[in-house]
Amino acid sequence: MPASSRRPSNRPHASHGRHAGDAFGQEAGGCGRAAELAIERIESTLPRIAELAIGGTAVGTGINAHPEFAKGVAAELAKMTGFPFVEARNHFAAQATMDSAAELSGQLKAYAVGLMKIANDLRFME
């Protein structure tokens, strides 16, 4: 292309700003959706993390305890905290593993990584 037909380098192209704005809007929308999905994943773990293995015995199985003990304690904790605690569906499974806590931890870590990526993207945009 001949030099005379080229646009001077110090003069911005008319549509350049519009494209940059579109890109920023798309990037912001992507960040917002990523955050929404992360929150949905975290919230999906809450019913499992809310199950409490409270049996009223040293081991927590509920054997030889009042049959309503665990349900009552979970209800009282829910009332005090506003978090929907419930009695574990299976006390043995709830005590034997930390799967729900590990799941929640993983979701929180994934969200943190996503937030770090968003922060770095914003930092590099300047």
PEMOTA-V503821 format. One line per field, one symbol per residue. ss: DSSP state (H for helix, E for strand, L for the rest). psi: psi as a letter, one per 40 degrees, with the letter a starting at -180 (. if undefined). A space follows every 10 residues. Layout:
BEGIN
ss: ???
psi: ???
END
This chain:
BEGIN
ss: LLHHHLLLLL LLLLLHHHHH HHHHHHHHHH HHHHHHHHHH HHHHHHHHHL EELLLLLLLL LLLLLLLLHH HHHHHHHHHH HLLLLEELLL HHHHHHLLHH HHHHHHHHHH HHHHHHHHHH HHHHHL
psi: hiddeihide hiideddddd dddddddddd dddddddddd dddeedddde hhgheeidde deheihdedd dddddddddd dehgiihhdh ddddddifdd dddddddddd dddddddddd ddded.
END
